[in-house]
């Protein structure tokens, strides 16, 4: 039976990632595996996606670590979904992060 990790070791690990990010000038989200790249208004790549929650031609919602990313627009379609990477094409009007409480951040 594996010993359980305590919360203090997790907190130390997160602070180590934050310190590393500060030293290397890398955002904490990138170190946690989340990376969002918007090219123009017609192509979006999201790395770190855990699940596609909602998918229509006007709205796509994807689960990230602890939050949801909502993409709104028109003629949206998913061109790829593989190993946590989602690619979306179409006319992108907005991106919105929704926290665990369900409210936009």
C-alpha angles and dihedrals in degrees: 000000000000119000113245119249113240122228093245093065090050091050091050090050092051092049089050089054090048091050091048090050091051093049093048094037091239121143115247091236091061091051090051090056100259116125126162122191122185116190109195112310098302109060132050130178120193120190119192096041114157099183143352104240102179131011127184132135090262102038138029123183121191130185115236127176104305096338144059127239115212118200116193128188141093134290089015117172135168110239096180141009115177134141095347096316119117124186119196127187129188136076106320115204101170148358120209131181115217116195127214091273089062095244123122114254 
